Amino acid sequence: MRFEQLQYQRPDMAQFSARFHELLERFSNAESFDLQSEAFTKINALRDEFSSMFNLCHIRHTVNTKDEFYATENDFFDQEMPNVEALNFKFYEKLLASPFRSELEAKWGRQLFQIAELSRKTFSPDILEDLQKENALVSAYVKLKAGARITCLGEEYNLSSIIKLENSPDRGVRRAAAAAKWAFFDEHAAEVDDIFDQLVELRHGMAQKLGFHNFVEMAYARMLRSDYDAQMVAGFREQIRQSIVPIATRLYERQRERLQLERLHFYDEDYRFPDGNPHPKGDPEWIISQAAQMYDELSPDTSEFFRFMLDGGFMDLPARDGKSPGGYCTFLNSYGAPFIFSNFNGTSGDIDVLTHEVGHAFQVYSSRNIGINEYYWPSYEACEIHSMSMEFFTWPWMRLFFGEDTDKYHFAHLSGAIYFLPYGVAVDEFQHLVYENPQWTPAERRQAWRDTERKYLPWRHYDNNAFLESGGYWHKQSHIFSTPFYYIDYVLAQICAFQFWKRDREDHTSAWKDYVQLCRAGGSGSFLELTRLANLRSPFEEGCVDSVSGVVAEWLEGH
């Protein structure tokens, strides 16, 4: 069955709740492990059905935010997801109290119980209304960005399509595109600040209701971080500051010299070469045909997977009016089908996002039969290992997309990964500061962002753009609004992906074997358990960042 044939039906919440409680009662009263395991399987199937409708709605809403039917359905889920979380909360309570816990743990592993423990800490019926408000505020932010109409040089763009102008060889066009885009954010700054004010107040209030000191502690539990804490993350950020920031600073200086500029401004940062950035040599349909060849040749597993995605139409890639910005991968549980969403715009980012999201999709496809809802995906930072590493495993096939510009692409891609790391830790540190100081005004938050930028991005010059000089850049970062503290995950995963890049160059067979094993494990382990499974060093380990940054810097200096 192809994606467009999948039938959406709004879940009947009364019926769903009644059936959930019936199965929960059966689970709780089971007189044997076999009977409890049978009830568990049925609860999981019920959750799969609900998740499939939720994700089908989410996809169709983000593909076209102007579709009134799915906009209404999205509002329905904003209201109902906390109720589903309440049911899961009850399930986790019963699971943790099970007299057959040892047998369940032997069958499913202890990660299920770690997830249950952490999830139980982050929910109470007392915060149900707060969670509904949080969802509605996040949707308001997404809708605001999706509705952007940006006029530049006589043409209209959205936040996805204007990126092509931001990468123009003409510096005047880059400057104009940046000015137009940030004028949109400046125009809506009060609205965005108001949304975020409410989010911070809500989240801090929820944390206090649940007995946490602040939302930082609650967020770590909500992100299922069971084997590291905020102090370890702070140490990791310092590794990035000491090891990566100097490399990025040198790379930007080389870029300034290549472009023959007196000063590299923020709108020059993504323009890497005097003769233009590499870009795919064909349209989206052509890119997909090249990708099919690439994944056919990479391995039998990736060939089977990618053909499944193509045959089922489980991808929506080109940018369109009314389409939500960005890219993601989600999973239609009942169909065993990943779905990839993107906004192709004619830049090299089209290939980055394709290989990145394919990494996510290949992982969940590989673990789709694992048996329980909690294990389809790992926690976020482990998820990003699959995606970022896939970007590197596909390097040998980049000639299919970039032809004679392949070497430029490799350099831009690897240097781009270095450039990202300081920004990633800046976003993370900013979020810690915000939720440790929930009383801050919008102006105080902007000052904190600007100070954090100066610490981790010392090369950045805003060319007198008043909105950005005042600390408004973070308004564009969706994760800060929708999934707080989901950003250091990319940085942790990038250090793991660098390890795979290094190992792949030394011994592809061994590196790929470990990667596939990691994908098949899904979410059956914690972050550090999964890194050990894949024979990767923990990014928190002292010297880990240095061990890969030096190799990456050496490659870049030689090219």
N, C-alpha and C positions, 0 to 999 in steps of 0.2 A: 504494500500500500504506500502510495506517495504522500508526501506531506500535505499537499493541497486537498487530499481526499480524507484526511483525518477529521473526524466529526467532534466538534466542541459541544459540550453540554455543561451548563452551570451545575456544579454539585448541589444536590439537595442537602442543605446543612443539617436539617432536623434528622433526615434519614441517615446521613453519614455519622452524626453524633450518636444516634441510637445504636447503629451497628458497631461503632467503635466501643461503646460502653458494654455492649453484649459480649464482644470478643475479649474485652478487658476483664470482665467478670469470669469468663471461661478460663482465661490465662491465670487469674488470681486464685481460682478455686481448683485448678488442676491437681489431681492426686498423684500424677506421675510426670516425670520429665518429658516423656513422649507426648502426653496430652498438652503440656504447656508449650512444647516446641511446635505442635500443630497449631495452637492458638496464635503463637508468635508469627508463624508463616502467614496466617490469614490476616492478622493486623498489618503485616508488611504489605500484603497485596492491596488492602484497602487504602493504605497510605500512598502506594504507587499510583492507584487510580486517581486519587485527589491531586497528587503532584503532577500527573500528566495533564490534567485539565488546567491547572494553574500555569504550567509552563507553556502549554499551547496558547492560552490567553496572552501570556506575557510576550511570546514571540509575535503574535499577530498584532498586538497593541504597539510594540516597538517598531515593527515593520511599517506601520502606518498609524501614527498617533492621531490622525484626523478621522479615523474610523470610529464613529460614535458608539457603535455596538461594543467594540472591544475596549473602548475608553470606559464605558459603563461597567463592563465586566472587570476591568482592572480596579475600579473603585470598589467593587464587590469584594475582591480578594484582599484589598487593603484593609477592609473591615473584618474579614473572616480569618485571615491568617493567624492573628493572635488567638482566636478561638481554637484553631487547630493546634497551635503551640500549647494551649492549655490541656488539650487531650494528650499530646505527646508527653507533657509534664506528668500527667497521671500514669501513663504507661511506664515512664522511667522510674517513677516511685515504686510501682509494682515489680518492675524488673530488678531493681536494687534490693527489694525485700524478698525476692524469690527463694524458696527453700531449696530450689534446684540450681542455685546460682553457679555452683562449681561445675555442674554438667553443661549449663549454658555457656559458661566461660570456656570450657574445654572445646565446645563446638564452634563458638564464634570468636573466641579470643577476648582478652581483657580490654581492648580498645573500646568495645561497645559499652562497657561499664564505665570507662573513663568519660566517654561522651555523655552518658546518662548522668553521671555525677556533676559534670560541669554545666550541662543544660538545666539540671534541676536548680542549680544556684542562680540561674539568670531569669527565672520565671516565677511569677506568683499571680493569682487572679487579681491582686491589688494593682497590677500594672497593665492589665488588659486594655483598658481605655487609652493609656499612654502609648502602647504599641500601635494601636489603630491610628492615633494622631501622628506618630512617627512615620508610618507608612504613607499617610496622606501628604505630609510635608515633603517627603522624598519624591513622591509622584509630582508634586507641584514644581519642584526644582527640575526634574527630568522634562516635564512639559514645557517649562520656560525655555530651556535650551533647545529642545526639539523644534520649537516655534520660531527660532531666530531667523530673521530676514535681514541680511547684511548687504547693503549697497556699496559696491566698490568699483570705481572706474566705469560707471554706467551700467553695471550688471548686478544682478541679485544672487546672493549665495547664502548657504546655511553654514553651520559650524564645521561640517565635514567637507563640503566642496570648496570652501575658501582656502583650505590647506594647500591646494595646488598653487594658488597665487603667492602664498607665504613661502613657497619654494622656488619662486621665479628667478631666472638668471638676472633679471632687471632689479637692481636694488631699490629703485623708486617704486616698483610694483610691490616688492616685499614690504617696504615701509608703509605704503598705502593700505595693503591688506591687513597688516598688523594694527594700524590705526583704526581701520573700520571695525575689525573684530573686537578690539578692546573698547571701542566706543559703545558697542552693544552691551558689554559687561558693565561699563560705567553707567550707562543709561538705566540698567536694571539693578544697580548695586544696592539700592535701598531695599528692593524686594528680596534679593538674595540674602542680604544681611538679616532681614526680618525672618526669613525661613530658617537661617542658621541659628539665630538667637533662640527661636522656639525649640529647635532640635537640641541645642546644648542644655537649655532649661529642662526639657523633658527627660533627656538621658541622665542628667545629674540627679533629677528627682527620682527616676526609676532606680538608680543605683542605691540611693539612700533608703528607699523603701525596702530594698532587698538586703540591706545590711552592709553594703560596700561603703568604703570611705569615699570613693568617687567613681566616676564612670570608667576611668582607666582600668580599674580592677574588674569591673563588670564586663567591659569589652574584651579583655583577655580571656575571660571564661566563655563569653559568647563566641569567640573565635576558636574555641576548643584548644587553647594553648596549654597543654598539660605538662610539657617538659622544659619550658623556659618562661622567664618572667621579664618584667619591665627593666630590671637592673641588667640582665643579660643583654637585652636589646640595646640599652644605652651603651654598653661596652662594645657591641657590634657596630653601632653608629660611629663610635670613636675609631674603630679599625678603618672604617670607610673614610673618615675625615683624614686620617694620617696616611693611608695607603693610596686611596683612589683620587682624592681631591688634587694632589700634586700632578698626577698623571693627566687628569682631565684639564688642568690649567695649562700644561705643556701642549696638549693636543689642540686646545683652542688658540693658543699662540701660533702654532703651526698653521692652523686654519686661517687666522688673520693674515699671516704672511702669504699664504697661497692666494687669498682673495685680494691681496694688495690693498688692505684697508688700514687707515690710520687707527681706527678703533672698531672692534667687533661689537655691534649692538645686538640686542636680544633678537631682532628680526633677521639677523645674519646667522644665528647659531645653527639653524637647520640647513643652511645652504653650504654645502661642504666643498665644492670644487669650482674653479673659475669657469669651466666649460659646462657647468650644470650638474645637478645630481643625477645619478642613474635612475632610470624609470623603466617599468616593464615595456616590452616592445609590442604589446598588443592590448586588446580590450579585455573586459572581464571574462568573456566566453573563451577567448584564446588562452588566458591565464589558467583557467580551469583545465583545459585540454593539456597544457604543459604540466600542470600539477598531477594529472592522472598518470602521465608517463613517469614523472618523478617517483610517485608512490608505488607504481608498478615495479620500478627498478630498485627501490630502497629495500623492500622485503616482501615476502608473501603475505605477512600479516597486514602491512600497510596497504598493499594492493587490494586485498579483500575488503578492508575497512573503507577505503576511499571509493571503491566501486559501489559499496552499499550506500554511501552518502550521496553519490551521483544518481544512482538509480532511484533513490527515494526522494530526491529533491530536497534534502535536508540542509540546504545552504541558501542564504539570501545575502548577496555580497555587494552589489552596486549601491552607491549613494543615491538617494531620491528625496524629493521634497516631502516633508512630513515624516520622514524616517528619523527615529531617535539616533543621536550621534553615537560614535564609538563602535566597539566590537565585543562580542561575548560568545561563549558556548554554553548551552544548557542541555538538558537531557529529558527526553520523553520516556519516563520510566516504563510504562506499560508496553511500549513498542520497542524497547531496547535500542532507541535511536537517539544519538546526539543531534544537536542542531547548531549550526554555525551562522552567526549574524555579523555583518561587517558593513563598512561604508567605503568601497573602493573609490579612489579619486584620482587615479593616474600617477601616483607617486610610488616610490619604492616601499612605502608603508603598506601598500596593498599586499605585497609578498610577505612582509613581516607579520602582518595581522593574519594572513592566511595560514602560514606555517605555525604561528603561535596558537591560533584557535584550533587548528588541526591537532596540535599536541594535546590540548585538553580533550578534544573529541576522541582521539585514538585511545587515550587513557580510559575514559568512561566506557567506550566500546569494548575495551579489553577486559574491564571488570564488571560488565553489565550483568553477568550471570553469577555474581558473587553471593547473592542470596538475601542480603538485607539492605534496606534503604540507607542506613548509616554508612555503608561501605562503598556505595557507588563512587563517591568522591572522597578524597582525603581532605584534611584541613587546607586552608587557602595557600599557605606557603609551600606545602608539598605539591598542591595542584600546579603551582607556577613552575615547578621544576620540569614537569612534562612539557609545558608549552614553550618555555624559553630554551630548553635543550633541543626540542624539535627544530627550532630555528637554526641551530648549529648542525644538527645531523643532516640537514638538507643542503648544506653548503655546496657539496659536489655537483648539485644539479642547478645551481643558480644561473649557469650559462643558458639554460632553457628559457629563462625570463629576461636576462639582461645582455646576452650576447657579448659584444666587445667591451661592455661596461662592467663585466662581472668582477674584475679586480677592484674597481671603484666601489661596487656594492659591498664586497667583503670588507673593505676598509671602513666604509661608512657604517656598516652594520655593527662591526666589532667596536669601533670607536663610539658609536651611539650607545652601545651597552655600557661602556665606561661612563659616558656623559650622564646616563640615567641615574647611576647609583647615588651621587651626591644629592640629586633632586629627590630621589626616593627617601633618603634618610631625613631630608629637610621636611618633607610632608609628614613623616612619622613623628619627628620631634615637635613640630608645630601642633599636631593633634594631642600629644602628651601635655603640652603647655596649656592648650585651650581647655582641656577637661580637668586639669589640675587647678585651673583658675576660671571656674564657670561663671563668675561674676563679671568677667571682662566685658567691656563695651566693644562694638565693632571696630572703633578706632584703635583700641588696645590690641585687639587681635591682629589688625593689619600691621601694627608696629612690630608685634611678635613675629609675624611672617617675614617682614622685611629684615629684621635682625637675624632670623634663621637663614634666610637667603645669603646674607653677607658672610655668614659662618661657613656654609657649605658650597655656595656658588659665587666665589669672590670675583669671578670674571664678568659677571652679568652687569650690563649697562642698559638702562631703559630709555636713553635718548630723550630725556625730559618728558616722557609720557607720565602725566600727573597721576593717573589712576594706578599705574604699576609702581611708580615711585612711592606711592602711599601704602603699598603692600596689598594690592588687590588681586595679584596673579592667582592665588589659590581658589578664587571663585570659580574657576573653570574646572577644578579637579573633582569629578563626580564622586569618587570614592570617599572623600571627606564628608560628603553629605549622606550618601546611600549606605556605605559600609564602613563605619568608622574603624580606624586602625588597620584596615585592609590596604596596606601599601608597603610596609616594611617586608611583607611577604614576597613582593617582587624582587626586593634587594637580596633577601636571603636566598631565594631561588636562583637569582642571577649568578651568585657565587657558586652554587651547585652546578648550574649550567656551564659556567666556565670550566669546571672540573671535567664535565662530560666533553666539552670542546677539546680540551687538552688530551684527554684519554682517547677520544675518537681519532685524533691525529696520530697517536702512538699505536693503537690497536683497535680498529673499528669493531671487529667481531666481539671482543670482550666488552667494550663500552655499550654496544647496541644490546647485547644480551642482558646486561644489568638494567638498561633503560626499559626494555620490554618487561622484565621481571617487576620493576617498580610500577609500571602501568597496570599490570595484572593484579597487583596487590591492592589497588584502589585505596580505600581509606581504612584498611584493616590494621594500621599501626599509626602511632603518633608521628610527628614530623621527624624527630631524631631517630626513631625506630626505622622509619622508611629510608632515611639517608644511609643508615648502616646497612640496610638490606641492599641498597644500590651501590655499596662500597664507595660512598662519598664521605668526605670529612665534614664534620659539623661546622657550619659557618661561625658558630660562637667560639670555636676552639681558637686559642691564641695562635696567631701566625697563619691561620687558614686563608684570610684575605690576601696576605702577602704572597702565599704560595701560588696563587693563580694570577694575581695582578701583575707580578713580575713577568710571567710568561706572556701574558696578553700585551703588556707594554713593549716587550722585546719584539713581538711580531709586528706591532703597529709602527715601531721605530724603524723596522726594516722594510716598510712598504710606503 
